[in-house]
Amino acid sequence: MTDTTRTLTGWETVDDEQCRRATSIVELLGHRWSSGILLAISRGATRFSEIVATVHGLSDRLAAVRLRELEHAGLIDRTVTPTTPVSVRYALSPRGRDLLAALQPLQEYGQRWEPQPGE
């Protein structure tokens, strides 16, 4: 295993396992709507209908698929309350909260370098 050193310019060395892990999470977040769903949940949307309403353009079918993927990846927790009708709520897991904190530098990069609408 190669030692990894973080500098101001980025990762100087990355071994195969580190690359695989980073690629895995980037691919998950790269799925359409995944990031939007995580942000919606972080902003307080806890029910399926709230998430769909918050993430504009997200269909019920894709919301269900993405929520299952994010839950399977350990980024969100799904809590089912056996009421009539059944109540399902979603929340960021500790791993999901940690990921959103790690995405902060990407958001800052986007603010600096991505063109604003109308530019």
Buried (B, 14 or more C-beta within 10 A) or exposed (E): EEEEEEEEEEEEEBEEEBEEEEEEBEEBBEBEBBBBBBBBBBEEBBEBEBBBEBBEEBEEEBBEEBBEBBBEBEBBBBEEEEEEEEEEBBBBBEEBBEBBEEBEEEEEEEEEEEEEEEE
